[in-house]
């Protein structure tokens, strides 16, 4: 199903209103995506795909989670051959360092070399720049952990292998009772991710009668006391925190020291394991929505991913499913599309497959990835904290 101009316009408008991470996988038609077949190869001898994500820079940790899982997923989806139906899949890796200009330069170089499949992006700013390049050059782009809702439906060439901010906000809403007339403060970084979360809370919770008060912080800020005081001055009934990156610990320390956690209910996304200790004793005061932690889902694909990452010396974490899903989607695109961009788009639209979080569906009309989300809490484990599952939010219930 290709985007019509009318459908694309409607999708962009909707996105603007909601802008805020063993068994072979199954395709939407029931065909096999894993391994090589016994039939004579009908596709090209090889296809080169480019993976552009953060190997260095502020989101390098997220990039590593994605890359470790992507490599495990490619091995899983091809039965260890890196081939599908006789076509060898070759991966060229590039570091974007979290910078859109760097990513665009790498994309242009790869496209100039004939690559027409691009994947990656931990940064929303990078992903949006990559999506623009995908449309301009008519190449397939499968975005990863980047969460900004503007990526969904931005053009017919762009898909996503992870969750988006609207799914986070909908999961946060699953913690709440009646919010009509309540004041919700959104505490976030002043970037595409943070601005997207503000817009999503306004669209989703504002539509239920809440007043939304944004408190946005520049990405280079390291002293958060004035901003925590600004949150308290707004006298909110609930604080929704959307944060990513290395400054998380300092931010939460300021929120705790200034009494935000003592005076206002706070809900936020549970980040990667490296951030678990950042909340300290305040952990039990925070309600956590969650995209993924290894103990949340229980299925064979998750077990296979966890085992493969650990066997390679890595650690499964928050954005591991995004990399693993990307590899499954790449194999599906190559298998069914054989390198033709239009055919690969058609192969992914409506694609349903089993990923680490269970059943995922690529929504045909805007390429959102429908998936389960989680409610979680942190519990003390000696001198550290571990995540514990409270409940699973069904994919349909948190669909953007």
Secondary structure by P-SEA (a helix, b strand, c coil): ccccaaaaaaaaaaaaaccccccccccccccccccccccccccccbbbbbbbccccccaaaaaaaaaaaaaaaaaaaaccccccccbbbbbbbbbccccaaaaaaaaaaaaaacccbbbbbccaaaaaaaaaaaaaabbbbbbccccccccccccccbbbccccaaaaaaaaaaaccccccbbbbbbccccaaaaaaaaaaaaaccccbbbbbbbcccccccccaaaaaaaaaacccbbbbbbbccaaaaaaaaaaaacccccbbbbbcccccccccccccccccbbbbbcccccccccaaaaaaaaaaaaaccccccaaaaaaaaaaaaaaaaacccccaaaaaaaaccbbbbccccccccccccbbbbbbbbbbbbbbcccbbbbbbccccccccccc
